Amino acid sequence: MKKRLIAYAALLVLATLPVLSQKSFYDFTVETIDGEQFNFADLRGKKVMIVNTASKCGHTPQYKDLELLHKAYKSRLVIIGFPANNFMNQEPGTNDEIKEFCDSKYGVTFPMMAKISVKGKDMHPLYRWLTSKSANGVLDSDVSWNFQKYLIDENGNLVGYFKPAVKPLSDEVVRWVTKGQFTQDK
């Protein structure tokens, strides 16, 4: 019985290590759309907007405004796109196909990461952190659709998120980028 309890306790510790090892936004390293490693620790001192993207969505034209926002504020803001196929098969392509689409259709120059899952059992660890108050220390949330925008401040703290329909060049987004002002809609 004692051996079983010890084995169970060891398994419990091992199961929680992936979550515990990423206490901070800066602890994450992710894969780019080109297969390279991208370390979030390199983003210290900048605001970051994490966006789950899709090529066949009604919000797909937001790529254009995300690119404009990136060009206008790249000295203080890093936009990072994460293609995901979690909503009605709206991102069915491979990383190469997604990259070609973003380049040819929208001229995307902000960092694009490898395709991931942002919901469900196979949710990427970054999105588990973004959506879980017990991990991020700020709020619980669900990714409701493509182009939800998670906001990270210059110190690596989750501030909140903008719903998918909020346009990247809206007053609310620009106010957060330029003045750090943000109020979470419920």
Secondary structure as the mmCIF struct_conf table of DSSP 4:
data_model
#
loop_
_struct_conf.conf_type_id
_struct_conf.id
_struct_conf.beg_label_comp_id
_struct_conf.beg_label_asym_id
_struct_conf.beg_label_seq_id
_struct_conf.end_label_comp_id
_struct_conf.end_label_asym_id
_struct_conf.end_label_seq_id
HELX_RH_AL_P HELX_RH_AL_P1 LYS A 2 LEU A 20
TURN_TY1_P TURN_TY1_P1 SER A 21 SER A 21
BEND BEND1 SER A 24 SER A 24
HELX_RH_3T_P HELX_RH_3T_P1 PHE A 25 ASP A 27
STRN STRN1 THR A 29 GLU A 31
STRN STRN2 THR A 32 THR A 32
TURN_TY1_P TURN_TY1_P2 ILE A 33 ASP A 34
BEND BEND2 GLY A 35 GLY A 35
STRN STRN3 GLN A 37 ASN A 39
HELX_RH_3T_P HELX_RH_3T_P2 PHE A 40 LEU A 43
TURN_TY1_P TURN_TY1_P3 ARG A 44 GLY A 45
BEND BEND3 LYS A 46 LYS A 46
STRN STRN4 LYS A 47 THR A 53
BEND BEND4 SER A 55 CYS A 57
TURN_TY1_P TURN_TY1_P4 GLY A 58 PRO A 61
HELX_RH_AL_P HELX_RH_AL_P2 GLN A 62 TYR A 73
TURN_TY1_P TURN_TY1_P5 LYS A 74 ARG A 76
STRN STRN5 LEU A 77 PRO A 83
STRN STRN6 ALA A 84 ALA A 84
BEND BEND5 PHE A 87 PHE A 87
TURN_TY1_P TURN_TY1_P6 MET A 88 ASN A 89
BEND BEND6 GLY A 93 GLY A 93
HELX_RH_AL_P HELX_RH_AL_P3 ASN A 95 PHE A 101
HELX_RH_PI_P HELX_RH_PI_P1 CYS A 102 TYR A 106
BEND BEND7 PHE A 110 PHE A 110
STRN STRN7 MET A 112 MET A 113
HELX_LH_PP_P HELX_LH_PP_P1 ALA A 114 LYS A 115
STRN STRN8 ILE A 116 ILE A 116
BEND BEND8 LYS A 119 GLY A 120
TURN_TY1_P TURN_TY1_P7 LYS A 121 ASP A 122
HELX_RH_AL_P HELX_RH_AL_P4 PRO A 125 THR A 131
HELX_RH_AL_P HELX_RH_AL_P5 LYS A 133 ASN A 136
BEND BEND9 GLY A 137 VAL A 138
BEND BEND10 TRP A 145 TRP A 145
TURN_TY1_P TURN_TY1_P8 ASN A 146 PHE A 147
STRN STRN9 LYS A 149 ILE A 152
TURN_TY1_P TURN_TY1_P9 GLU A 154 ASN A 155
BEND BEND11 GLY A 156 GLY A 156
STRN STRN10 LEU A 158 PHE A 162
TURN_TY1_P TURN_TY1_P10 PRO A 164 ALA A 165
BEND BEND12 VAL A 166 VAL A 166
TURN_TY1_P TURN_TY1_P11 PRO A 168 LEU A 169
BEND BEND13 SER A 170 SER A 170
HELX_RH_AL_P HELX_RH_AL_P6 ASP A 171 LYS A 179
#
